[in-house]
Amino acid sequence: MKIDSSEIASLIKAQIKGYEQELKEDDVGTVISVGDGIALCYGLNNAMLGELLIFPHDVYGMVMNLDTEDVGCVLLGSDYEILEGDTVKRTHKVVEVPVGDGLLGRVVNALGQPIDEMGKIEYSKTRPVERIAPGVMTRKSVDTPLETGIKAIDAMIPIGRGQRELIIGDRQTGKTAIALDAIINQKGKNVKCVYVAIGQKNSSVASIVEKLKEKQCMDYVTVVSSSASESAPLQYLAPFAGMAMAEEWMENGQDVLIVFDDLSKHAVAYRTLSLLLKRSPGREAYPGDIFYLHSRLLERACRLNKDYGGGSITALPIVETQAGDISAYIPTNIISITDGQIFLLVDYFNAGQRPAIDSGFSVSRVGSSAQVKAMKEVAKGLKIDLANYNEMLSFSQFGSDLDKETKKVLTHGKILMEVLKQKQYATCSMERQVIELYAVKNGFLDDLETKDVHPFLDGCYSAIKAKHPEIIASLIEKKAFDDATRDALKAAVADFKEGFKA
């Protein structure tokens, strides 16, 4: 068979012509199916993962699946008016959110658009919501405390700037209360705060914003809300948007505290998306990459070294457990990603021990590196005292005749538990915590009734503030005890004790 060269040339020319035509048409595709906030599009051969697509009626979508035949896309708006056969176009951009100081004091949605009826947000820069976490060489070890103002946390489970500390417990055990107190305690400490509400009720978010306004804290806080009534794609995007906003401040050398409330609902939103995109379900029907989802989010929280500005992001993710089961899939995932956890117990909460922190299960993997020397000194041995108390308490229920040493441990533990009780929105300064813990550690309260513990602590701090301001000034300035301060504090507490007993 003879091959005609002119035929080959014309065939190649036709193919090249078709390829050029294909290149031009690659930016436009067709919707082949739509429903439940998911659209499958044909013809977008060069679409990128995470790219924004524009649909009719100015609805945007984000590419999440790249299949051989089509592109799976989640819609960031209503799918009611989008029909099969509609044209969809590429934007050549990934999802970005506005960043900068213009967001402070505002409530925004997962796309950074204002939802607080306070007008337009002024910004000059946007950042992609997804980005690779800073590398090991750009980071610095955690050694500066981020004080929450909660005695039980600052003493036993200290949090440092750049740390990721999980708050975990059943519903209605005070998880959000701890995060809110931590935000309120950053007032005047030059720390920006981002509160991300995922799948919460609108009324809950509104009451949190009102409380922050009441405490005059909104000037350094940004609230990112993706409520339960919003679509799964927006709930999925919310924490990444909040993290992008925080990163802008971190890279400008500032310290940021970010709260994710909560990542259990975030995991559920991602599971919903994945199942609708026909991804394979795994354990508890979550997709296989659910661990990677949260690890790539939380790895972005860190402390940068001086060469990179020295800023930090401290992350407080919240996870809800079912009947205290911390061995479930999502809790174990996030425990293994974070640098420790604060575990809240229902029994403690119902018994009036608030914050209901279980000192046995709670841990900070940064430890005393994130404490000042004065706090380190008075907090030493607290966890052991509480562990001994809890052990003796269960043991003493079976016997009535207790020896002197056991009674002493029980009395001291009972007083210590009372000292660690704290009302919500009543945060304590570092120097006050040090004074109170010094008094209880050295046995000044062991002969008091539990009802007299808080009046004693309030009165003692007020007396020292009025009569011995040099003690407080020394603790604020040096953040450590010298012999003179230690002796002066011991004498001041003993002196107050005499008057209190009388």
C-alpha positions as MATLAB code, in Angstrom:
seq = 'MKIDSSEIASLIKAQIKGYEQELKEDDVGTVISVGDGIALCYGLNNAMLGELLIFPHDVYGMVMNLDTEDVGCVLLGSDYEILEGDTVKRTHKVVEVPVGDGLLGRVVNALGQPIDEMGKIEYSKTRPVERIAPGVMTRKSVDTPLETGIKAIDAMIPIGRGQRELIIGDRQTGKTAIALDAIINQKGKNVKCVYVAIGQKNSSVASIVEKLKEKQCMDYVTVVSSSASESAPLQYLAPFAGMAMAEEWMENGQDVLIVFDDLSKHAVAYRTLSLLLKRSPGREAYPGDIFYLHSRLLERACRLNKDYGGGSITALPIVETQAGDISAYIPTNIISITDGQIFLLVDYFNAGQRPAIDSGFSVSRVGSSAQVKAMKEVAKGLKIDLANYNEMLSFSQFGSDLDKETKKVLTHGKILMEVLKQKQYATCSMERQVIELYAVKNGFLDDLETKDVHPFLDGCYSAIKAKHPEIIASLIEKKAFDDATRDALKAAVADFKEGFKA';
ca = [
       0.000    0.000    0.000;
       1.437    3.356   -1.083;
       1.305    6.180    1.517;
       0.701    9.603    0.032;
       2.846   12.211    1.878;
       0.345   14.986    1.073;
      -2.373   13.056    2.932;
      -0.145   12.731    6.038;
       0.644   16.470    5.950;
      -3.026   17.406    5.664;
      -3.908   15.008    8.518;
      -1.227   16.557   10.817;
      -2.378   20.066    9.852;
      -5.954   19.145   10.747;
      -4.841   17.742   14.114;
      -2.776   20.870   14.933;
      -5.723   23.066   13.947;
      -8.014   21.035   16.207;
      -5.475   21.236   19.070;
      -5.268   25.046   18.780;
      -9.062   25.198   18.757;
      -9.105   22.910   21.829;
      -6.716   25.216   23.714;
      -9.038   28.164   23.213;
     -12.093   26.204   24.260;
     -10.440   24.711   27.375;
     -11.390   27.698   29.520;
     -15.096   27.056   28.914;
     -17.020   23.959   29.908;
     -20.562   22.629   30.217;
     -22.516   21.597   33.306;
     -23.491   17.942   32.873;
     -25.171   17.456   36.271;
     -25.962   19.609   39.295;
     -27.509   18.985   42.718;
     -26.834   19.171   46.482;
     -24.324   21.985   45.917;
     -22.164   19.832   43.589;
     -21.747   20.385   39.840;
     -20.033   18.045   37.366;
     -18.565   19.944   34.412;
     -17.279   18.651   31.081;
     -14.626   20.260   28.887;
     -12.386   22.035   31.449;
      -9.313   19.984   30.621;
      -6.818   22.424   32.154;
      -8.712   23.263   35.351;
      -6.576   23.276   38.533;
      -7.443   21.746   41.911;
      -8.894   24.497   44.127;
      -9.509   26.824   41.144;
     -12.514   29.149   41.099;
     -15.041   28.596   38.330;
     -17.823   31.027   37.432;
     -21.330   29.749   36.685;
     -24.364   31.641   35.362;
     -26.072   34.133   37.749;
     -22.612   34.997   39.246;
     -22.405   31.797   41.285;
     -18.827   30.687   42.008;
     -17.611   27.146   42.422;
     -14.366   25.519   43.517;
     -12.751   22.553   41.738;
     -12.333   19.594   44.111;
     -12.262   16.537   41.828;
     -10.222   16.074   38.642;
     -11.548   12.980   36.853;
     -10.635   11.684   33.378;
     -14.002   12.654   31.884;
     -15.210   15.558   34.013;
     -14.400   18.036   36.793;
     -16.166   17.845   40.186;
     -16.932   21.271   41.577;
     -18.482   22.467   44.879;
     -20.715   25.544   44.598;
     -20.128   28.514   46.903;
     -23.698   29.712   46.485;
     -27.187   28.498   45.570;
     -27.546   25.813   42.892;
     -31.257   26.518   42.253;
     -30.776   28.516   39.038;
     -27.946   26.428   37.569;
     -29.133   23.901   34.993;
     -27.628   21.063   32.974;
     -26.120   22.452   29.773;
     -25.179   25.817   31.334;
     -21.796   27.261   30.408;
     -19.086   27.384   33.074;
     -15.833   29.397   32.762;
     -12.397   29.188   34.376;
     -11.080   32.204   36.279;
      -7.425   31.011   36.518;
      -7.538   31.982   40.236;
      -7.729   29.949   43.437;
     -10.079   30.889   46.309;
      -8.709   33.975   48.092;
      -9.906   36.041   51.062;
      -9.200   39.660   52.063;
      -6.585   40.123   54.802;
      -5.248   42.965   56.935;
      -6.271   45.237   59.807;
      -9.508   46.220   58.044;
     -10.961   42.881   59.229;
     -10.503   43.683   62.938;
     -13.795   44.189   64.746;
     -15.752   42.598   61.896;
     -17.873   39.471   61.398;
     -17.301   37.871   57.988;
     -18.350   34.725   56.135;
     -16.039   32.003   54.797;
     -15.235   34.119   51.712;
     -14.279   37.168   53.799;
     -17.470   39.077   52.927;
     -18.987   41.180   55.764;
     -22.168   39.834   57.404;
     -22.363   42.322   60.302;
     -24.149   45.173   58.452;
     -21.263   47.553   59.204;
     -20.506   48.382   55.582;
     -17.710   47.445   53.229;
     -14.371   46.089   54.484;
     -11.328   48.166   53.527;
      -8.492   45.944   52.313;
      -5.606   46.154   49.869;
      -4.501   42.514   49.779;
      -5.939   39.022   49.447;
      -4.386   35.637   50.259;
      -5.187   32.116   48.993;
      -7.047   30.067   51.608;
      -4.860   26.994   51.042;
      -1.100   27.241   51.366;
       1.871   25.106   52.383;
       2.840   25.438   56.069;
       6.135   27.178   56.949;
       9.165   24.855   56.805;
      11.164   23.618   59.794;
      14.069   26.031   59.174;
      11.771   29.086   59.355;
      10.353   28.095   62.766;
      11.420   28.827   66.320;
      10.763   26.735   69.435;
       7.884   27.784   71.677;
       9.130   29.605   74.787;
       6.802   32.592   75.340;
       3.586   32.053   77.334;
       0.182   32.885   75.890;
      -1.680   33.511   79.139;
      -5.325   32.433   79.119;
      -6.110   33.978   82.520;
      -7.455   30.581   83.654;
      -5.530   29.302   86.709;
      -5.931   25.591   85.967;
      -4.570   26.019   82.416;
      -1.762   28.536   83.022;
      -0.478   26.477   85.974;
      -0.861   22.855   84.803;
      -1.378   22.891   81.006;
       0.519   26.015   79.882;
       0.028   27.264   76.320;
       2.877   28.981   74.463;
       2.767   31.360   71.506;
       2.941   29.197   68.381;
       1.467   26.113   70.069;
      -1.595   24.078   68.993;
      -3.622   23.037   72.048;
      -6.789   20.998   71.575;
      -9.856   21.700   73.748;
     -11.856   18.477   73.878;
     -14.964   17.274   75.705;
     -18.659   16.459   75.404;
     -21.178   19.128   74.421;
     -22.094   21.672   77.103;
     -18.916   21.229   79.162;
     -17.520   24.750   78.665;
     -15.173   24.322   75.663;
     -16.155   27.605   73.984;
     -16.077   29.347   77.393;
     -12.353   28.509   77.759;
     -11.584   29.764   74.233;
     -13.547   32.993   74.853;
     -11.746   33.633   78.153;
      -8.416   33.142   76.342;
      -9.472   35.747   73.725;
     -10.681   38.222   76.389;
      -7.421   37.799   78.333;
      -5.383   39.013   75.309;
      -6.745   42.545   75.807;
      -3.835   45.000   75.893;
      -1.254   42.259   75.148;
      -0.805   43.047   71.442;
      -2.258   39.717   70.273;
      -4.724   39.664   67.373;
      -7.501   37.048   67.653;
      -9.524   35.142   65.048;
     -12.610   33.184   66.152;
     -13.857   30.712   63.509;
     -17.403   29.416   64.107;
     -18.113   26.280   62.039;
     -21.653   24.900   61.929;
     -22.815   26.940   64.948;
     -26.257   28.487   65.338;
     -26.436   32.127   64.192;
     -27.838   33.051   67.618;
     -24.795   31.486   69.365;
     -22.360   33.453   67.181;
     -24.358   36.657   67.762;
     -24.231   36.193   71.553;
     -20.440   35.606   71.408;
     -19.973   38.808   69.372;
     -22.165   40.725   71.846;
     -20.127   39.437   74.792;
     -16.851   40.450   73.084;
     -18.301   43.910   72.421;
     -19.433   44.164   76.045;
     -15.895   43.323   77.210;
     -14.515   45.872   74.685;
     -12.453   43.214   72.919;
     -13.755   43.433   69.338;
     -11.076   45.943   68.286;
      -8.498   43.099   68.112;
     -10.859   40.242   67.095;
     -12.120   38.990   63.717;
     -15.048   36.546   63.711;
     -15.334   34.161   60.730;
     -18.756   32.513   60.764;
     -20.075   29.685   58.636;
     -23.297   28.760   60.379;
     -25.222   25.481   60.374;
     -27.678   26.948   57.835;
     -24.921   27.491   55.251;
     -23.770   24.957   52.673;
     -21.105   22.323   53.383;
     -18.539   23.968   50.995;
     -18.633   27.213   53.015;
     -18.292   25.309   56.320;
     -15.338   23.454   54.773;
     -13.650   26.721   53.700;
     -14.189   28.710   56.942;
     -11.165   27.495   59.006;
      -8.818   27.835   56.013;
     -10.068   31.395   55.456;
      -9.496   32.225   59.144;
      -5.987   30.771   58.982;
      -5.144   32.826   55.864;
      -6.221   36.005   57.704;
      -4.066   35.040   60.719;
      -1.028   34.278   58.523;
      -0.957   37.829   57.174;
      -0.465   39.197   60.711;
       2.020   36.445   61.628;
       4.203   37.216   58.613;
       4.204   40.888   59.640;
       5.817   39.867   62.948;
       2.639   39.914   65.077;
       1.194   37.301   67.462;
      -2.194   35.767   66.665;
      -4.577   33.490   68.577;
      -6.997   31.502   66.395;
      -9.902   29.390   67.692;
     -11.613   26.727   65.530;
     -15.072   26.027   66.994;
     -15.336   23.207   66.175;
     -13.423   20.772   63.960;
     -15.890   17.886   64.515;
     -18.462   19.842   62.488;
     -15.758   20.736   59.959;
     -15.026   17.008   59.485;
     -18.744   16.315   58.993;
     -18.958   19.079   56.334;
     -15.948   17.594   54.512;
     -17.442   14.100   54.724;
     -20.668   15.451   53.175;
     -18.731   17.023   50.290;
     -16.617   13.922   49.722;
     -19.570   11.533   49.621;
     -21.433   13.815   47.192;
     -18.305   13.892   45.005;
     -18.399   10.069   45.120;
     -15.080    9.714   46.962;
     -14.594    6.402   48.738;
     -15.741    6.384   52.377;
     -13.471    4.873   55.024;
     -13.698    4.588   58.831;
     -16.943    6.134   60.198;
     -17.727    7.032   56.519;
     -15.035    9.758   56.543;
     -12.827    9.924   53.427;
      -9.245    8.668   53.656;
      -7.729   12.171   53.544;
      -9.600   13.531   56.595;
      -6.373   13.362   58.652;
      -4.503   15.321   55.970;
      -7.326   17.896   55.916;
      -6.784   18.868   59.568;
      -3.009   18.366   59.614;
      -2.436   20.771   56.713;
      -4.668   23.304   58.485;
      -3.078   23.072   61.946;
       0.533   22.774   60.678;
       0.211   26.395   59.534;
       0.108   27.458   63.214;
       3.677   28.008   64.403;
       6.189   30.546   65.668;
       8.542   32.020   63.059;
      12.160   32.834   63.863;
      13.557   36.387   63.885;
      14.747   36.194   60.252;
      11.134   35.699   59.168;
       9.619   38.394   61.389;
       9.231   36.445   64.655;
       5.409   36.342   64.476;
       3.285   33.441   65.719;
      -0.097   31.760   65.364;
      -1.412   29.907   68.433;
      -4.262   27.554   67.494;
      -6.991   26.344   69.864;
      -9.000   23.753   67.905;
     -12.152   22.492   69.642;
     -13.468   18.946   69.225;
     -16.707   17.522   70.579;
     -16.690   13.951   71.928;
     -19.612   11.558   72.347;
     -19.956   10.276   75.940;
     -16.334   11.176   76.692;
     -14.956    8.841   74.011;
     -11.580   10.345   73.076;
     -10.646    7.181   71.177;
     -13.081    7.946   68.326;
     -11.694    8.680   64.844;
     -11.673   12.502   64.656;
     -10.562   13.082   68.319;
      -7.599   10.680   67.965;
      -6.643   12.277   64.642;
      -6.533   15.784   66.060;
      -4.872   14.706   69.354;
      -2.008   13.307   67.252;
      -1.697   16.554   65.241;
      -1.736   18.989   68.194;
       0.807   19.745   70.959;
      -1.461   18.676   73.814;
      -5.094   18.716   74.892;
      -7.338   20.194   77.568;
      -9.889   17.486   78.399;
     -13.194   18.549   79.974;
     -15.306   16.144   82.038;
     -19.112   16.159   82.242;
     -19.025   14.862   85.849;
     -16.807   17.755   86.981;
     -18.993   20.261   85.150;
     -22.214   18.939   86.703;
     -20.574   18.885   90.154;
     -19.813   22.619   89.836;
     -16.058   22.263   89.217;
     -15.651   24.858   86.470;
     -13.659   24.981   84.282;
     -14.240   21.212   84.296;
     -10.647   20.295   83.419;
      -9.464   16.727   84.023;
      -5.813   17.211   85.021;
      -5.073   13.513   84.429;
      -5.991   13.372   80.730;
      -4.953   16.958   79.953;
      -1.392   17.605   78.834;
       0.786   20.275   77.245;
       3.683   18.883   75.218;
       5.439   22.253   75.443;
       5.170   22.173   79.251;
       7.021   24.607   81.496;
       8.877   26.092   78.483;
       5.730   28.203   78.116;
       5.735   29.463   81.722;
       7.499   32.340   83.450;
       9.874   31.295   86.276;
       7.539   32.505   89.061;
       4.650   30.397   87.709;
       6.966   27.411   87.214;
       7.944   27.575   90.900;
       4.398   27.720   92.344;
       2.858   25.276   89.832;
       5.441   22.546   90.434;
       3.778   19.436   91.844;
       0.174   20.662   91.322;
      -0.726   17.778   88.997;
       0.772   15.228   91.411;
      -1.182   16.727   94.338;
      -4.423   16.457   92.349;
      -3.611   12.901   91.197;
      -2.958   11.877   94.840;
      -6.201   13.549   95.917;
      -8.291   11.763   93.261;
      -6.691    8.420   94.131;
      -7.232    8.880   97.878;
     -10.790   10.117   97.273;
     -11.819    6.906   95.532;
      -9.915    4.867   98.149;
     -11.486    6.699  101.133;
     -15.022    5.842   99.968;
     -14.434    2.245  101.109;
     -13.102    3.001  104.596;
     -14.143    5.350  107.389;
     -11.019    5.157  109.579;
      -8.390    7.235  107.746;
      -4.860    7.911  108.983;
      -3.523   11.424  109.523;
      -1.474   11.520  106.264;
      -4.475   10.483  104.120;
      -6.675   13.133  105.756;
      -3.992   15.738  105.041;
      -3.856   14.781  101.328;
      -7.674   14.853  101.082;
      -7.943   18.245  102.814;
      -5.197   19.831  100.689;
      -6.676   18.368   97.457;
     -10.169   19.606   98.313;
      -8.853   23.152   98.944;
      -6.762   23.024   95.751;
      -9.815   22.017   93.668;
     -11.700   24.966   95.181;
      -8.836   27.381   94.352;
      -8.873   26.202   90.720;
     -12.597   27.009   90.373;
     -13.119   30.130   88.294;
     -16.151   31.916   86.891;
     -16.425   32.588   83.176;
     -15.202   36.034   81.999;
     -13.276   36.428   85.311;
      -9.717   35.979   84.036;
      -6.728   36.413   86.396;
      -3.472   38.238   85.738;
      -0.213   36.263   85.945;
       0.878   37.933   89.225;
      -2.475   37.233   90.897;
      -2.343   33.568   89.876;
       1.198   33.287   91.262;
       0.163   34.807   94.619;
      -2.921   32.559   94.948;
      -1.026   29.390   93.998;
       1.832   30.328   96.369;
      -0.674   30.610   99.232;
      -2.309   27.227   98.549;
       1.005   25.441   97.833;
       2.440   26.536  101.179;
      -0.595   25.340  103.141;
      -2.015   28.749  104.159;
      -5.543   27.652  103.202;
      -5.555   24.049  104.435;
      -7.345   24.886  107.717;
     -10.131   26.917  106.029;
     -13.643   25.834  105.104;
     -14.175   25.545  101.324;
     -16.723   28.398  101.410;
     -14.010   30.698  102.827;
     -11.403   29.928  100.123;
     -12.435   32.533   97.525;
     -13.126   35.336  100.071;
      -9.639   34.625  101.491;
      -7.972   34.754   98.043;
      -9.805   37.962   97.037;
      -8.983   39.649  100.334;
      -5.356   38.499  100.333;
      -4.675   39.849   96.820;
      -6.389   43.163   97.612;
      -4.361   43.514  100.838;
      -1.046   42.806   99.078;
      -1.981   45.228   96.278;
      -2.749   47.978   98.840;
      -0.017   47.403  101.454;
       2.791   45.694   99.503;
       2.618   46.926   95.872;
       6.371   46.282   95.549;
       5.688   42.482   95.587;
       3.344   42.733   92.591;
       5.690   45.200   90.816;
       8.610   42.776   91.265;
       6.595   39.815   89.877;
       5.471   41.881   86.842;
       8.965   43.153   86.115;
      11.167   40.114   86.843;
       8.525   37.384   86.295;
      10.498   35.376   88.873;
      11.004   35.163   92.645;
      14.106   36.543   94.294;
      14.729   35.866   98.013;
      13.431   39.297   99.090;
      10.158   38.938   97.134;
       9.634   35.386   98.390;
      10.142   36.382  102.019;
       7.972   39.503  101.648;
       5.152   37.455  100.055;
       5.307   34.806  102.790;
       5.117   37.476  105.498;
       2.292   39.337  103.721;
       0.150   36.188  103.308;
       0.799   35.118  106.931;
      -0.100   38.612  108.155;
      -3.375   38.605  106.196;
      -4.146   35.085  107.463;
      -3.949   36.270  111.097;
      -6.416   39.084  110.422;
      -8.712   36.789  108.380;
      -8.942   34.173  111.159;
      -9.638   36.877  113.715;
];
